[in-house]
Amino acid sequence: MSHSTVSGGARGGGIGAFVRDERAPALPAPAATIGGFGWLRANLFSTPFNALLTLATVALALLIIPPLVRFLIIDAVWEGADRDACLVSEARPVVGACWAFARDRLAYFVYGSFPIPERWRVDVFFVFLALSIIWILRIDAPRRDLAAWNFFVVLPSVSIVLLSGAKLIGLAPVDTTLWGGVLVTIVVASVGIVVSLPLGVLLALGRRSTMPAVRLVCTLFIEIVRGVPLITVLFMASVMLPLFVPPVWTPDKLIRALVGIALFASAYMAEVVRAGLQAVARGQYEAAAAVGLGYWQLMRFIVLPQALRVTIPNIVNSYIALFKDTTLVFIVGIFDLLKTIEVARADPQWATPVTSTTGYAIAAIFYLTFCYMMTRYAMRVERRLGVGLGR
Amino acid sequence: MIKDVSNAPALREESEQRPVAVELIGVNKWFGKFHVLRDVNLCVTSGERIVICGPSGSGKSTLIRCINALEEHEQGRVIVAGVELSQDLKRIDEVRRETGMVFQQFNLFPHLTILENCTLAPIWVRRRPAREAEDLARQILAKVKIPEQADKYPGQLSGGQQQRVAIARALCMQPKIMLFDEPTSALDPEMVKEVLDTMVELAMEGMTMLVVTHEMGFARQVADRVVFMDEGQIVEMAAPDRFFDNPQHERTKQFLGQILR
């Protein structure tokens, strides 16, 4: 039976030694564990509860998706000059989304009341912003050091000149009260996002400072701002500030709202960053101190990179919340995207039973798209930064 | 710095004339109400190797952490490389530039490569050109026998390798004094030797070393003096031969009886 003498252990019985003398052949896996069927079984129907969840999800999807598709696409009205196109008639017994309305009002949704001959400036701003964002966010983009300069210095200054105008270079001034729509939403969100992170980091460091005065000021600021609703902050900025400050000193309404939102977001960001700071081990501080790094070097090279890395999900969470919170500026009479939709849907020229729904669908798609992009980017960064850190 | 110590073995004979590297005079420290260091006096000359041992909680880690001001002493004087430690932050930085420290838990920077771990402080604290710092780092990584790991991250290395990187990181600052705080206590048994070998080699080059450890073999092999601490005081201090073969204090005998059994 055996071709060697060492396999005697198996033959001899009892507690003899065992040495394998033949390779066990690799057999194909049982059919039930591989392929589509195996996947279904392992992922969707592994337990009765899991099977129940799967069925419930499918039922829910069947309940929601078909009417949505019907409303948004199948029954939708794509062309038309005014409200008549989107009314129920004999030719059109069921009316879905009124995309004709959206097409007609698209420019208003994007630019607000920005003067029509000057709208190219907004387009340039959008393109510049998009390129700058891609440059600074692409991890493998060239010269990312310059990208940061571009993003934090060049972009804001160029944008201010471009959007509000400068007589010197022949750009007609455009009052911010004329700005609106996507332009305002993007400006408010960008300023909030860009300012809140550095300011939040400083506040978080201040709150953990060993200097009692610094700690007290930062803690007070964070707690007061966090304890006040954003709407109140906006009201204070736009209504109360002018009461106390002479009109000459009162900055533009949009700028006041921007400052309010930036400060508000910073207070939240500070707490997010603080959580990350606390996750950095004490040994890291000691090791950095032992090689002679000073406080700012320690923070810049050792603590913040590690702290921000673990807080990426929370930072993005704050950004998403902030992005949607920007809609609150309509309270103080600033025309962001949602407000322009509000105005347009009330316009008698387009007033139909489906106009409002269509308008809100546009807003939903807009916000969903941007928030989803933020989430995706954060996931990619997380995965990338995780490389080499696995333990 | 480094070049001064290269001829240290010759100086060793006339020990009285060697400069003082570390001097502690009447040092006291409390953690809250707990008196953790009690009137500690210790003078370490340049090129000397001191091993500090003692039961846990005896204050030995606190003692060497006072030398680079990771802990602040509350009474007495600590003079390191000619600089007296005080509240003055500039002096603390000065002392930290001249002392390297190796920790029990390695404390490498996990988000930086091995090479970056070694060049960060030379570039930003010593203001070395990046090129030069990198060359030095590679040289020192070769010395601790892990040149091929330079571009990996700490998490990809074994414990022994990580601790050797930690030693390299400290050496890249070209310190005059090296402090070791239980460098082998967190290692798997089979990795202890590679770290000890690195430390022995360093000792042979004449580096001033203060080592908190329970590796008595290491103490016998390289120490000039062994310091035994208990309850925050130095109980006994002697050359290794005398310390191990003929301990004087009851507490020392008891301790050695426990660990050498």
HADDOCK unambig.tbl for C-alpha pairs under 7 A between the chains (distance, minus, plus):
assign (segid A and resid 283 and name CA) (segid B and resid 107 and name CA) 5.50 0.50 0.50
assign (segid A and resid 284 and name CA) (segid B and resid 107 and name CA) 5.73 0.50 0.50
assign (segid A and resid 284 and name CA) (segid B and resid 109 and name CA) 6.78 0.50 0.50
assign (segid A and resid 286 and name CA) (segid B and resid 70 and name CA) 6.91 0.50 0.50
assign (segid A and resid 287 and name CA) (segid B and resid 107 and name CA) 6.00 0.50 0.50
assign (segid A and resid 290 and name CA) (segid B and resid 68 and name CA) 6.99 0.50 0.50
assign (segid A and resid 290 and name CA) (segid B and resid 96 and name CA) 5.80 0.50 0.50
assign (segid A and resid 290 and name CA) (segid B and resid 100 and name CA) 6.72 0.50 0.50
assign (segid A and resid 290 and name CA) (segid B and resid 101 and name CA) 6.20 0.50 0.50
assign (segid A and resid 291 and name CA) (segid B and resid 96 and name CA) 6.26 0.50 0.50
assign (segid A and resid 291 and name CA) (segid B and resid 97 and name CA) 6.45 0.50 0.50
assign (segid A and resid 291 and name CA) (segid B and resid 100 and name CA) 6.62 0.50 0.50
assign (segid A and resid 291 and name CA) (segid B and resid 121 and name CA) 6.09 0.50 0.50
assign (segid A and resid 291 and name CA) (segid B and resid 170 and name CA) 6.75 0.50 0.50
assign (segid A and resid 292 and name CA) (segid B and resid 93 and name CA) 5.72 0.50 0.50
assign (segid A and resid 292 and name CA) (segid B and resid 96 and name CA) 5.15 0.50 0.50
assign (segid A and resid 292 and name CA) (segid B and resid 97 and name CA) 5.50 0.50 0.50
assign (segid A and resid 292 and name CA) (segid B and resid 121 and name CA) 6.95 0.50 0.50
assign (segid A and resid 292 and name CA) (segid B and resid 125 and name CA) 6.39 0.50 0.50
assign (segid A and resid 293 and name CA) (segid B and resid 121 and name CA) 6.56 0.50 0.50
assign (segid A and resid 293 and name CA) (segid B and resid 125 and name CA) 6.19 0.50 0.50
assign (segid A and resid 302 and name CA) (segid B and resid 109 and name CA) 6.88 0.50 0.50
assign (segid A and resid 306 and name CA) (segid B and resid 111 and name CA) 6.86 0.50 0.50
assign (segid A and resid 388 and name CA) (segid B and resid 153 and name CA) 5.77 0.50 0.50
assign (segid A and resid 388 and name CA) (segid B and resid 155 and name CA) 6.47 0.50 0.50
assign (segid A and resid 388 and name CA) (segid B and resid 156 and name CA) 6.56 0.50 0.50
assign (segid A and resid 389 and name CA) (segid B and resid 110 and name CA) 6.70 0.50 0.50
assign (segid A and resid 389 and name CA) (segid B and resid 155 and name CA) 5.54 0.50 0.50
assign (segid A and resid 390 and name CA) (segid B and resid 155 and name CA) 6.44 0.50 0.50
assign (segid A and resid 391 and name CA) (segid B and resid 155 and name CA) 5.79 0.50 0.50
